[in-house]
């Protein structure tokens, strides 16, 4: 089973990289880009077959290491 | 004074800080590899600057879970003084010993220059040789030094006198113009609740000799040596 973890900055946390990307898109002529937020995508291959246990384990991984919950939110999606 | 300087893969200012401590105290600090499970008997623990684990995931995030950090946390909670400089500050925040987090600099640029710092609180082991309001010139060298915490945490830090240093102008004005990296409320360094843990982004160890362009950081090491001798 695979877990796909998306980590995004909480609203209210300034994302200067997202702003720079939005600016660059504007320079390239892509109009109508209101805002860009950059995040992280982490894919984890798991030995665990039980979906409930896998999800609980990945959430713990997020809380302990993958995300810093002072500034980031995370979502966990199980595939396969 | 028995100081332990923790060395992580990617630390690079461990010798600078060890040298500053030795010149202040006359005693050579001991280097301790991050993989060690135990700390020697120490009355000061230093987390030096650098780029532990290449700043992978988030600055300080992986180092914060090194085997030695369990011991550092336990000693800090027992009251042993701990100072984290630059990457050391980032590690202290990631390990939960200090609140908040260091984000990418607001202007996205790595900053390597002397900045002006205002001493906010001189009532600590580390800052007692300064006076509140003193303006120091200390180098910074970081890409992620933009201090962030929620408003409630910032209010608590200010209310409890836990802001050690703020970025300011050469005249000592704490303004946006004097804010090197976009830090919340110009915060450059903070204490834990007991004030035995100090984290700061600027490098006082690199401002301890006139040949380095500034001696503003020397009173910090003198204060540590005096208190722990």
Interface residues (C-beta under 8 A of the other chain):
Chain A: X13 X14 X16 X17 X20 X64 X65 X66 X68 X70 X71
Chain B: X57 X58 X61 X62 X65 X94 X99 X100 X101 X103 X104 X105 X106 X107 X108 X148 X149 X150 X182
